[in-house]
Amino acid sequence: MVPTPVVLIVDDSRVSRLMAKQYILAMHADWTIEEAATGEEALAKAGALQPDLVVLDVNMPGMGGVAAAEQLRKLLPAAHISLLTANVQDATRVRAEDLGVGFMEKPITAERIARLLAPLETR
């Protein structure tokens, strides 16, 4: 039996984390959803959690999402990592591509969350 996926939502906005969590749980009530408010908190939690998917906001106090994604990519080479941001600059998209992580625009919607979850649903 395949274990249930673990998703780590990283965003300094509690409302954004709650929205993403609700959309995920509406589609997959049995999945484990963890939250972090900063890049530093995400790194601290990721080792023990071993999430299958990490969704990161780009602009956060302290370590931003791009820097956190770079560290998480090394720590979790098999995980799906995606930046979810209102910061739609080409440089951010290119950096995400260079890191081998996804890039999706805010606002958080059920459709966008469904696209992020798709790779985990086929495993």
Buried (B, 14 or more C-beta within 10 A) or exposed (E): EEEEBBBBBBBBBEEBBBBBBBBBEEEBEEBBBBBBBBBBBBBEBBEEBEBBBBBBBBBBEEBBBBBBBBBBBEEBEEBBBBBBBEBEEEEBBEBBEEBEBBBBBBEBBEEBBBEBBEBBEEE
